[in-house]
Every structure is written in structure tokens, then in C-alpha cells.
């Protein structure tokens, strides 16, 4: 759906921002992208697990 694509785009933006400040994630995978669904908001994507950065 369009909302899911927007959530994935959010996670991609997070990856780009991390890269811009010198952080390399090294483990971008489906297990490290979280999608939050709040009733008052749209789906949002987050990138997690920066342990190996």
C-alpha cells in the first residue's frame, strides 16, 4: 500500500541521514526496519540496531 511504501521511505531517509553524519549501519535488513502504526498518525518507518555501526 501507499502507507507501507512511505514507512519504507522513512527508514531509507534515516539510513541516508546516518550516512551523512558518518555512521554506517552495516546491517540494513527487514529485521531492522520497524513500522509504527499509531491511530492518530500514518505508518512510520524506523531503522534500528546500530550495534555494528
Secondary structure by P-SEA (a helix, b strand, c coil): caaaaaaaaaaaaaaaaaaaacccccccccccbbbbbbccccbbbbbcccccc
